Amino acid sequence: MRRTFSSLKYRNYRLFFVGQAISQSGSWMQRIALSWFVLQLTHGDSFAVGIMAVAQFLPFSLFGLFAGVFTDRLDARRLVVWTQVSQLVTAVALAWIALGGFAQPWMLYTTAFGNGGILVLDVPSRQQLTYRMVGRDALPNAIALNSSLFNASRIFGPSLAGVIIGFAGVGVCFTVNAISFVAVLLGLFAMRSSEFFPVEKFERPAILRGTREGLSYVRKQPRMRIVLGLTLVLSTFCFNFNVTLPVLAYTTLHAHAFVFGILSAVFGAGALAGALVAASRGRASAKVMIIGSIVFTGSELLLAPMHEAVLAGILLFFTGAGFTVWSANSNTSMQLAAPDRLRGRIIGIYFYAFNGTGPLGGLLTGWLCATGGTETAFLVAGLIGLAGTGVAAQQLRGKAPSVRLPRLRVPERKPA
């Protein structure tokens, strides 16, 4: 248990963790409310939810490959401050649209696209900031704790969103999310720069040349290529719950927003359990990554014929657990294999593989839901995911890691 939460030794990380705990809950409320709002405005059009996924992830497709270069060029904490402020502004815009009573689908798509553009810089910059807060040795634990936090918020946020939508409407969810960003901003301003872990000095990279340098490094690392390949397959075909879950609740189960919130929360509970398992291990493991991927995609395959909420919830728990075990190990292995001067770019490339095909995956899943229901969508996701996992497992067999990924040990630096 002590090792599971060891990163909280560091004052800067504690401030970050508490602020994110509040902010992430608000962000999950907004995600749930936005998907449900689109279904309400379009009278249950599954394909419209797919279009929303396109709007959210298209910025990653267009700009995500270059995000890591900006992260390497700029101060991570300042960049995170600006991304959090920008997300606060988009939350206020959504609240104004919803509470004003004049919402149209195109307004939601536009706002989601803008917020997606902010997240292109926010995701790698928060990962880079995590490294600065806890250092190399504690990084596997901190990444897993970040995932734990994200998924604990996924339990509370959707559950609360389902209740609020039923009693007060989606506009209140957007308002609560806007207020929640104050907590993370206060934590960021309270951090002490003197307590950040140092990184090696390097020349700030140019955008195109820096991007090519990052891609060239990855191309020479066999294990990195395999991890990225599996990430690309799973994120494109399997991780489209922003489309499948609202359709599962609204169309397949003929349920209300509260059931949608509960299903999302159950997935989050499983994801939290998987993240805590990853945090307790304290190291990256290719074997555990493959096991997590099998549980993740196999559970999706079993979800295909489900028309009963309780059974669907049980399978979603295991889906979430497998997902975070896979993603925490793949993320950690990429970061630890990267040198300081390229870490931001490697993080950016990883999340480009994770989010860059979101528009394609969202449209495909929306089309599958519209033509064959969630039964077809989960069936396709499960089969392709298991096949991709099998190929990755075969390729990883017998390959030595590019760098040694250390077990978590107590860092020499004295925590605050």
VENKANOR-V675826 format. One record per pair of residues at least 6 apart in sequence whose ideal C-beta (glycine too) atoms are under 6 Angstrom apart, sorted by the first residue. I is the first residue (numbers start at 1). J is the second residue. D is the distance in Angstrom with one decimal. If there is no record, write none. Layout:
# VENKANOR-V675826
I_J_D, I_J_D
This chain:
# VENKANOR-V675826
3_282_5.6, 4_279_4.9, 4_280_4.5, 6_141_5.3, 7_13_5.4, 7_134_4.9, 7_138_5.0, 7_141_4.9, 7_142_4.1, 7_145_5.5, 8_14_5.4, 9_415_3.8, 10_133_5.8, 10_134_5.5, 10_415_5.0, 11_416_3.6, 12_133_4.5, 12_191_4.6, 12_195_5.5, 13_133_4.3, 13_134_5.4, 15_187_3.9, 15_190_5.4, 15_191_5.7, 16_187_5.7, 19_183_4.7, 19_184_3.5, 19_187_3.2, 20_149_5.6, 20_184_5.8, 21_149_5.7, 22_180_5.2, 22_183_3.9, 23_180_4.8, 23_181_5.6, 23_183_5.8, 23_184_4.2, 24_150_5.7, 24_153_3.6, 25_153_4.4, 25_156_5.1, 25_157_4.3, 26_176_5.5, 26_177_3.7, 26_180_3.0, 28_153_5.2, 28_154_5.4, 28_157_2.8, 28_158_5.6, 29_157_4.7, 29_161_4.1, 29_173_4.4, 29_176_5.8, 29_177_5.6, 30_174_5.8, 30_177_4.2, 32_158_4.8, 32_161_4.1, 32_261_5.9, 32_264_6.0, 33_161_5.6, 33_170_4.0, 33_173_3.8, 35_246_4.4, 36_257_5.4, 37_170_4.6, 38_48_5.3, 38_49_5.7, 38_52_5.1, 39_246_5.8, 39_250_5.4, 41_105_5.3, 42_48_4.1, 44_250_5.9, 46_247_4.8, 46_366_5.7, 46_369_4.1, 46_370_4.4, 47_366_4.6, 47_370_4.7, 49_243_5.0, 49_246_5.9, 49_366_5.8, 50_243_5.5, 50_362_4.8, 50_363_4.9, 50_366_1.9, 53_242_5.6, 53_243_5.5, 53_362_2.4, 54_359_4.1, 54_362_5.3, 54_363_5.8, 55_109_4.2, 55_112_4.2, 55_113_4.5, 56_112_4.8, 56_116_4.7, 57_355_5.5, 57_358_2.4, 57_359_5.1, 58_359_4.9, 59_116_4.0, 59_117_4.0, 59_120_5.1, 60_120_5.7, 60_355_3.8, 60_356_4.9, 60_358_6.0, 61_356_4.9, 61_359_5.7, 63_120_5.1, 64_120_5.4, 64_352_4.0, 64_356_5.1, 65_352_5.0, 66_207_5.8, 66_211_5.6, 67_120_4.9, 67_121_5.6, 67_124_5.2, 67_348_4.4, 68_124_5.3, 68_344_4.5, 68_345_3.7, 68_347_5.6, 68_348_2.2, 69_205_5.6, 69_207_5.3, 69_210_4.1, 69_211_5.5, 69_345_5.9, 71_124_4.5, 71_125_5.1, 71_128_5.1, 71_344_3.3, 72_205_5.8, 72_344_3.7, 72_345_5.9, 73_204_4.7, 76_125_5.3, 76_128_4.3, 76_129_4.1, 76_132_5.9, 77_129_5.8, 79_125_4.2, 80_125_5.1, 80_126_5.7, 80_129_5.5, 81_188_5.3, 83_118_5.4, 83_121_5.6, 83_122_3.7, 84_181_5.4, 84_184_5.4, 84_185_5.6, 86_118_4.5, 87_118_5.6, 88_178_5.5, 88_181_4.0, 90_111_5.7, 90_114_5.7, 90_115_4.4, 91_174_5.6, 91_177_4.5, 91_178_3.8, 92_178_4.9, 93_111_5.5, 94_111_5.6, 94_174_4.1, 95_171_5.5, 95_174_3.9, 95_175_4.4, 97_103_4.9, 97_107_5.3, 98_170_5.1, 98_171_3.5, 98_174_5.8, 99_171_3.8, 123_351_5.1, 124_344_5.8, 124_347_4.3, 124_348_4.7, 124_351_6.0, 127_347_4.7, 128_344_5.2, 130_142_5.2, 131_139_5.8, 132_196_4.4, 132_197_5.6, 134_142_4.5, 135_197_4.0, 135_411_5.5, 137_409_5.8, 137_411_4.8, 138_411_5.8, 140_282_5.6, 140_283_5.5, 140_284_5.9, 140_332_4.7, 140_408_5.9, 141_279_5.5, 141_282_5.4, 141_408_5.4, 143_331_5.7, 143_332_5.0, 144_275_5.5, 144_278_4.1, 144_279_3.5, 144_328_4.9, 145_279_5.4, 147_275_3.9, 147_324_5.2, 147_328_5.0, 148_272_5.7, 148_275_3.9, 148_276_5.5, 151_268_4.8, 151_271_3.5, 151_272_4.1, 151_275_5.5, 152_272_5.0, 154_268_2.7, 155_265_4.6, 155_268_4.2, 155_269_5.1, 158_261_4.3, 158_264_3.6, 158_265_4.7, 159_261_5.2, 159_265_4.5, 161_173_5.1, 161_261_5.3, 162_257_5.0, 162_258_4.1, 162_261_2.4, 164_172_5.3, 164_173_5.4, 165_257_4.4, 166_257_5.6, 166_258_5.7, 195_416_5.5, 199_340_4.3, 200_340_4.4, 202_341_3.9, 214_342_5.6, 214_345_3.2, 214_349_5.8, 217_342_5.6, 218_224_4.9, 218_349_5.9, 221_402_4.6, 222_399_5.8, 223_399_5.9, 223_401_5.7, 223_402_5.5, 226_392_5.5, 226_395_5.0, 226_396_5.7, 227_330_5.0, 228_353_4.8, 230_388_5.9, 230_392_4.2, 231_330_5.9, 231_353_4.5, 231_354_5.5, 232_353_4.7, 233_388_3.6, 234_385_5.7, 235_354_4.8, 236_357_4.2, 236_361_4.5, 237_381_5.3, 237_384_4.4, 238_297_5.7, 238_381_4.5, 238_385_4.3, 240_361_5.0, 240_365_4.0, 243_362_5.6, 243_365_4.4, 243_366_5.4, 244_374_5.5, 244_377_5.4, 245_263_5.8, 245_264_5.8, 246_260_5.8, 247_369_4.7, 247_374_5.6, 248_374_4.7, 249_255_4.8, 249_259_5.0, 249_260_3.7, 249_263_5.9, 252_374_4.8, 253_309_5.5, 263_313_6.0, 266_313_4.4, 266_316_5.0, 266_317_5.4, 267_316_4.4, 267_320_4.2, 269_317_6.0, 270_317_3.7, 270_318_5.9, 270_320_3.1, 270_321_4.1, 271_320_3.6, 271_323_5.9, 271_324_4.5, 273_321_5.1, 274_321_3.8, 274_324_3.7, 274_325_4.3, 275_324_4.4, 278_325_5.7, 278_328_3.9, 282_407_5.9, 282_408_2.8, 283_405_5.8, 283_407_4.7, 284_329_5.2, 284_332_4.1, 284_333_4.1, 284_405_4.5, 285_329_5.8, 286_396_5.1, 288_329_5.4, 289_326_5.5, 289_329_3.8, 289_330_5.5, 290_393_4.8, 292_322_4.9, 292_325_3.0, 292_326_3.5, 293_326_4.4, 293_389_4.3, 294_389_5.6, 295_318_6.0, 295_322_3.0, 296_319_5.9, 296_322_3.2, 296_323_4.6, 296_326_5.6, 297_382_5.5, 297_385_2.9, 297_386_4.9, 299_315_5.1, 299_318_4.4, 299_319_4.0, 300_319_5.8, 300_378_5.2, 300_381_4.9, 300_382_4.2, 301_382_2.6, 302_315_5.4, 303_315_4.9, 303_378_4.5, 304_375_5.1, 304_378_4.0, 304_379_4.1, 306_312_4.4, 334_346_5.7, 334_350_4.7, 336_405_5.1, 337_402_5.1, 337_403_4.8, 338_346_3.8, 365_377_5.3, 368_376_4.9, 368_377_4.2, 369_377_5.0
